[in-house]
Amino acid sequence: MKKFTMNLPTLKEIEVKVFQQLQVMFADLMVRCLEQIDQWIMEHRDHARYRLRDIRQVAMSTVFGEITFKRRLYQDREKGTHVYLLDQALSFDGQSGISPHLEEWAVELATAGPSYHEAARQMEKLLGYRAISHETIRQRLISIAEQKAAVPKEKKPAKVLFVEVDGLYTKLQRTKRRHQENKIAIIHEGWERHGKRTRLRNKVHYLHKDRSVPFWEGFGDFLIEHYDVNEETWLVVNGDGADWIDECESYFHKCIYTLDRFHVARELKCYLRELPAHWQAARRALATYDPQALMAVVEAVPVDQLSSDLHEGWERFKAFLRQHENHLIDYRKVLKANGLEVKGMRPMGSAESQMRTFAKRTKRGGYSWSVRGVQAILQSIILRKEGRAISAHEEAQRVYNRNH
């Protein structure tokens, strides 16, 4: 038996070989399909408007490998421009050298991470050839992400909007500033059940890009674009107490600002872990939204029982809590007192988990970014999280409309 099987290829080798043969077959089929469509377009075009000028060859990377095919160039007599009607009909940009499907796949891999290099490597490993470089992936992702997201045709009415706000620090390259804080707001309309899980309803994101205007001013413009807001609209803002977040109350007519309990609890545990009775009392006060009880516990902590290296930090944290005592309330009580229905409303505090996705992509491996690059990758993640990433089809159509 051995002498018959000794020289047989492995299953992996057979699989790779069959896949390569299928790529060749499908590439040939795709070329013939494209050229036949181009022939049909030539025969059925508006002859009065489109004058045939030339037949040109184009090379394009696809999931089947690189293909080369011919397509016809026309002169548009009405607009005085030249156009490839095949590109227009099939919604692709022949000049890019990359098929729409391949481009979408590359951008998706780069958005999910960990890097542009890894996205290009994974594609090469699967396809068996270097389909697209990491630099091309980067440029395409930036181009797609920088397109302004479409404003909804109809603004949604909103009595209460919930806003989780946080900042994400990233390292910068080729700039005097070593770091940049990317300020992000997550807006939603409440909570809804999805099977056994609860998720945020109609979640959208605001990434603050224009550093020449204050965050809340840019955020206000974003709200007006997306929602039918007025002086009766309530905003419930949750943040970690950063100075720029504190300014929200001065920008909006009806705004409830709450201090993120996750951050408060984390700091309290850090300082009071060696005083379990005080930690448990503080934890109960925080869980019941009782700022007076919490501050009573905090003020009663015997500082001399804390480690000496914690004294200075504890005093700063106490001053911070005194400043934000009014922000440790239960926002639902305020809304209910103003006649709003609060059934189904839950505690705020999802910003930390939401921001992990952004941090994982931008901070892994100690990456440093250009300002444009980090904003593009964050915007691409946002589009992906909202399920509305700009497809290669849409991008090609946009490019065609711009040029014609």
C-alpha positions in Angstrom: 0.0 0.0 0.0 2.8 2.4 0.9 4.3 2.3 -2.6 1.0 3.5 -4.1 0.5 6.3 -1.6 4.0 7.5 -0.9 4.1 10.1 -3.6 0.6 11.4 -3.4 0.2 15.1 -2.5 -1.3 16.1 0.8 -4.9 17.2 1.1 -3.7 20.7 1.7 -1.7 20.6 -1.5 -4.7 19.3 -3.4 -6.9 22.0 -2.0 -4.4 24.8 -2.9 -4.0 23.4 -6.4 -7.8 23.1 -7.0 -8.3 26.6 -5.7 -5.7 28.0 -8.0 -7.2 26.2 -11.0 -10.7 27.6 -10.1 -9.2 31.1 -9.9 -7.9 30.8 -13.4 -11.3 29.4 -14.7 -13.3 32.1 -12.9 -11.0 34.9 -14.0 -11.4 33.8 -17.6 -15.2 33.6 -17.2 -15.2 37.1 -15.6 -13.3 38.6 -18.5 -15.6 37.1 -21.1 -18.6 38.3 -19.0 -17.4 41.9 -18.8 -16.5 42.1 -22.5 -19.8 40.7 -23.5 -21.6 43.3 -21.4 -19.5 46.0 -22.9 -20.4 44.8 -26.3 -24.1 44.8 -25.4 -23.8 48.4 -24.1 -22.1 49.5 -27.3 -25.0 48.1 -29.4 -27.8 49.5 -27.2 -26.4 52.8 -26.1 -27.9 56.2 -27.0 -26.0 56.7 -30.3 -27.0 60.3 -30.5 -25.4 61.1 -27.2 -22.4 58.7 -26.9 -19.8 58.6 -29.6 -17.4 55.6 -29.6 -13.9 56.9 -29.4 -11.6 54.0 -28.5 -11.2 50.5 -27.1 -8.8 50.3 -24.2 -7.3 47.6 -22.1 -7.4 47.7 -18.3 -5.9 45.5 -15.6 -7.7 44.8 -12.3 -7.0 42.8 -9.2 -9.8 40.6 -8.2 -10.4 37.6 -5.8 -9.7 35.4 -8.8 -6.3 37.0 -9.5 -5.3 39.9 -11.8 -7.5 40.1 -14.9 -7.0 42.1 -18.1 -10.0 43.0 -20.3 -11.0 45.6 -22.9 -13.7 48.2 -22.5 -14.9 51.0 -24.8 -14.4 54.7 -24.2 -17.1 57.1 -25.3 -17.5 60.8 -25.8 -20.6 62.2 -24.0 -21.8 64.9 -26.5 -24.1 66.5 -24.0 -21.5 67.0 -21.2 -18.4 67.2 -23.4 -16.7 64.5 -21.3 -15.3 61.0 -21.9 -16.8 58.1 -20.1 -16.6 54.3 -19.9 -20.2 53.2 -20.0 -19.2 49.8 -18.6 -17.9 51.4 -15.5 -21.1 53.5 -15.2 -23.4 50.5 -15.7 -21.7 48.2 -13.3 -20.8 50.8 -10.7 -17.0 50.4 -10.5 -14.0 52.6 -11.2 -11.8 50.9 -13.7 -9.0 53.3 -13.1 -8.6 52.2 -9.5 -7.2 48.8 -10.6 -9.1 47.0 -7.8 -12.4 45.3 -8.0 -15.2 46.6 -5.7 -15.5 43.3 -3.8 -11.7 43.1 -3.2 -11.7 46.7 -2.0 -14.6 46.1 0.4 -12.9 43.1 1.9 -9.6 44.9 2.3 -11.2 47.8 4.1 -13.2 45.5 6.3 -10.1 43.6 7.4 -8.2 46.8 8.0 -11.0 48.3 10.1 -11.3 45.2 12.3 -7.5 45.3 12.7 -4.9 44.8 13.8 -3.1 46.7 11.0 -3.0 47.6 7.3 0.0 45.3 6.9 -1.9 42.4 8.5 -4.9 42.9 6.2 -2.7 42.8 3.1 -0.9 39.7 4.4 -4.2 37.8 5.2 -5.5 38.5 1.7 -2.3 37.4 0.1 -2.2 34.2 2.2 -5.7 33.2 1.1 -5.7 34.3 -2.5 -2.2 33.1 -3.3 -1.0 36.4 -4.8 -0.4 40.0 -3.6 -3.7 41.4 -4.5 -3.4 44.8 -2.8 -0.7 46.6 -0.8 -1.1 47.9 2.7 -0.6 51.5 1.5 -3.4 51.1 -1.1 -5.7 49.7 1.7 -4.8 52.7 3.9 -5.6 55.2 1.1 -8.9 53.5 0.2 -10.0 53.4 3.8 -9.2 57.1 4.3 -11.0 58.0 1.1 -14.1 56.1 2.1 -14.2 57.2 5.7 -13.8 60.8 4.9 -17.0 60.9 2.9 -19.6 62.7 4.9 -22.2 60.3 6.3 -25.6 60.9 4.7 -28.0 63.0 6.8 -31.3 61.1 7.3 -34.0 62.1 4.9 -36.4 62.7 7.8 -35.1 63.9 11.1 -36.3 61.7 14.0 -38.3 63.4 16.8 -36.7 63.0 20.2 -38.0 63.8 23.7 -35.0 62.3 25.4 -31.6 61.5 24.0 -28.9 59.6 25.9 -25.3 60.6 25.3 -22.2 58.7 26.5 -19.1 60.8 26.1 -15.4 59.9 26.4 -12.0 60.7 25.0 -9.5 58.4 23.4 -5.8 59.3 23.4 -3.7 58.2 20.5 0.0 58.7 19.7 0.7 61.1 16.8 3.5 61.0 14.3 5.1 63.8 12.2 3.7 66.5 14.4 4.8 68.7 17.4 2.0 67.2 19.5 2.9 63.7 20.8 -0.7 62.7 21.6 -4.2 63.7 20.5 -7.5 63.2 22.4 -10.2 62.0 20.1 -13.5 63.1 21.6 -16.4 60.8 20.8 -20.1 60.8 21.7 -22.4 57.8 21.5 -26.0 58.9 21.1 -29.0 56.5 21.5 -32.7 56.7 22.2 -32.9 54.2 25.0 -32.7 50.5 25.5 -34.5 47.5 23.8 -34.5 43.8 24.3 -32.8 41.7 21.6 -33.4 38.0 22.6 -31.8 37.6 26.0 -29.7 40.7 25.6 -30.3 44.4 26.0 -28.9 46.8 23.4 -28.9 50.5 22.7 -31.7 51.6 20.4 -30.8 53.5 17.2 -27.2 54.1 18.3 -25.2 56.7 16.3 -21.7 58.2 16.9 -20.3 61.7 16.8 -16.5 62.0 16.2 -15.3 65.6 16.9 -12.9 66.4 14.1 -12.8 70.2 13.9 -10.6 71.3 16.8 -11.2 75.0 15.9 -14.7 74.8 17.5 -15.7 73.5 21.0 -16.8 69.9 21.2 -20.3 70.7 22.3 -20.8 73.2 19.6 -19.9 70.7 16.9 -22.0 68.1 18.7 -25.0 70.5 18.7 -24.7 70.9 14.9 -24.7 67.1 14.6 -27.9 66.7 16.7 -29.7 69.3 14.6 -28.7 67.3 11.4 -30.0 64.0 12.8 -32.9 64.8 15.2 -35.9 67.1 15.4 -34.7 68.7 18.6 -36.1 71.8 20.3 -36.1 73.5 23.7 -38.3 70.6 25.1 -35.7 67.9 24.2 -33.9 66.5 27.2 -30.2 65.3 26.9 -28.9 62.9 29.5 -25.1 63.1 29.3 -22.8 60.6 31.0 -19.1 61.3 31.3 -16.0 60.8 33.5 -15.8 64.4 34.8 -13.3 65.8 32.3 -13.4 69.6 32.1 -14.6 69.6 28.5 -17.4 67.2 29.3 -18.5 69.3 32.2 -19.3 72.2 29.8 -22.4 70.3 28.4 -24.8 71.9 30.8 -24.0 75.4 29.6 -24.7 74.5 25.9 -28.1 72.9 26.2 -31.4 74.1 27.6 -32.4 70.8 29.3 -29.4 68.7 30.1 -28.8 66.3 32.9 -25.1 65.5 33.4 -24.3 62.4 35.4 -20.9 61.3 36.5 -20.0 57.9 35.2 -20.3 55.4 38.1 -17.9 52.9 36.6 -15.0 55.5 36.9 -16.1 56.6 40.4 -16.4 53.0 41.7 -13.0 52.1 40.2 -11.3 55.0 42.0 -13.1 54.3 45.3 -12.0 50.7 45.2 -8.5 51.7 44.5 -8.3 53.9 47.6 -10.6 52.0 50.0 -9.7 48.4 49.3 -7.8 48.2 52.6 -10.9 49.6 54.4 -13.6 47.1 53.5 -16.3 48.6 55.7 -15.9 52.1 54.2 -15.7 50.6 50.7 -18.9 48.6 51.1 -20.7 51.7 52.5 -19.5 53.8 49.6 -20.5 51.2 47.1 -24.0 51.0 48.6 -24.4 54.8 48.4 -23.2 54.8 44.8 -25.5 52.0 43.8 -28.6 53.7 45.3 -27.7 57.1 43.8 -27.4 58.8 47.1 -24.8 61.5 46.7 -25.2 62.8 50.3 -24.6 59.4 51.8 -21.6 58.8 49.5 -20.0 62.1 50.5 -20.6 61.3 54.2 -18.8 58.1 53.8 -16.0 59.8 51.8 -15.5 62.5 54.4 -15.4 60.0 57.2 -12.6 58.0 55.8 -9.6 58.0 58.2 -6.8 59.3 56.0 -4.2 58.0 58.4 -5.3 54.4 57.7 -4.6 54.8 54.0 -1.2 54.0 52.6 1.0 57.1 52.7 1.4 57.0 48.9 -2.4 57.4 48.5 -2.8 60.5 50.7 -2.3 63.1 48.0 -4.4 61.3 45.4 -7.2 60.7 47.9 -7.4 64.4 48.7 -7.7 65.3 45.0 -10.3 62.6 44.5 -12.4 64.0 47.4 -12.2 67.4 45.9 -13.3 66.0 42.6 -16.4 64.3 44.2 -17.3 67.5 46.1 -17.3 69.3 42.7 -19.5 66.7 41.1 -21.8 65.8 44.0 -24.8 67.1 42.0 -23.8 64.8 39.1 -24.1 61.6 41.2 -27.9 61.6 41.0 -30.4 59.3 39.3 -31.4 61.0 36.1 -34.7 59.1 36.0 -35.9 60.9 39.1 -35.3 64.3 37.3 -37.1 63.2 34.2 -40.0 61.8 36.1 -40.3 65.0 38.2 -40.7 66.8 34.8 -43.5 64.6 33.7 -41.7 62.2 31.4 -42.2 58.4 31.4 -39.1 56.6 32.5 -40.2 53.0 32.2 -37.5 50.9 30.5 -34.8 53.5 31.2 -31.6 51.9 32.6 -28.5 53.2 34.3 -26.0 55.0 32.1 -22.4 53.9 31.7 -21.8 52.0 28.4 -19.1 54.4 27.2 -16.2 52.4 28.6 -17.2 49.2 26.8 -18.1 51.0 23.6 -14.6 52.7 23.6 -12.7 49.5 23.9 -13.3 48.7 20.2 -11.7 52.0 19.2 -8.8 51.6 21.6 -8.1 48.1 20.5 -7.6 49.2 16.9 -5.7 52.4 17.5 -3.5 51.5 20.5 -2.4 48.0 19.7 1.4 47.6 19.3 2.1 51.2 20.3 1.0 52.5 16.9 1.4 56.2 16.2 -0.9 57.9 13.6 -1.3 61.0 11.5 -4.2 63.2 12.5 -6.0 62.3 9.3 -5.2 58.7 9.6 -6.5 58.2 13.1 -9.7 60.1 12.3 -10.3 57.9 9.2 -9.8 54.6 11.1 -12.1 55.8 13.9 -14.8 56.9 11.4 -14.5 53.6 9.6 -15.1 51.7 12.8 -18.1 53.9 13.5 -19.6 53.2 10.1 -19.0 49.5 10.7 -20.5 49.6 14.2 -23.6 51.4 12.8 -24.0 48.9 10.0 -23.8 51.6 7.3 -20.2 51.3 6.0 -19.8 53.0 2.6 -19.6 50.1 0.1 -17.2 50.0 -2.8 -20.3 50.2 -5.0 -21.4 53.5 -3.4 -17.8 54.9 -3.5 -17.5 54.1 -7.3 -20.8 55.7 -8.0 -19.8 58.8 -6.0 -16.6 59.0 -7.9 -18.4 58.7 -11.2 -21.0 61.3 -10.3 -18.2 63.7 -9.2 -16.3 63.3 -12.4 -19.3 63.4 -14.8 
